[in-house]
Amino acid sequence: MKKKIIFLDIDGVLNSKAYFDSIKESEILATEKIHIEISEYHVKLLSELCHACDAKIVLASTWKELDDPSNSKAYCMYQYLVDMLAQYDMEILDKTPTINGCRPYEIFMWLQARTDKNEIQAVILDDDFNRSEYRKYGLENILVQTKFFVNKISDGGLQQKHVSEAIHILNERK
């Protein structure tokens, strides 16, 4: 049985511009939350995907750079992500390498470094890099592209249609 991997971007997948626009400062103060960068609605959808396919998360986002205990402010944000995922029984299995900020190449290199790469069935959740950029590395068919810059919450970040598409990709027989 293949190992199922979700390469996860954060901004534009677990949030969107519309999500940030919807949050009022008074609501933030009332909840006493330190961080609001991740939408719980989107985390629930990610959880649905992870649990439907028994998939593991590999962090491909620039958020991976926040995993630095020597920088308490950055690490606090990373821990916030870890805690949000843990609320829905998800965790970060690994992180892609950081190589010139080119996510498609970073994912490609993560896969190439694996001795079990032929046993991996993967999907990429990303809003930043388009299909043609992933095509350079032969990854265009496993990309599920979300959107950050939208006016309606129902259009931004991970949506049910993306979850369905990702489940289909992860369950494809190869």
Secondary structure, 3 states (H helix, E strand, C coil): CCEEEEEECCCCCCCCHHHHHHCCHHHHHHHCCCCCCCCHHHHHHHHHHHHHHCCEEEECCHHHHHCCCCCHHHHHHHHHHHHHHHCCCCCEEEECCCCCCCHHHHHHHHHHCCCCHHHEEEEEEECCCCHHHHHCCCCHHHEEECCCCCCCHHHCCCCHHHHHHHHHHHHCCC
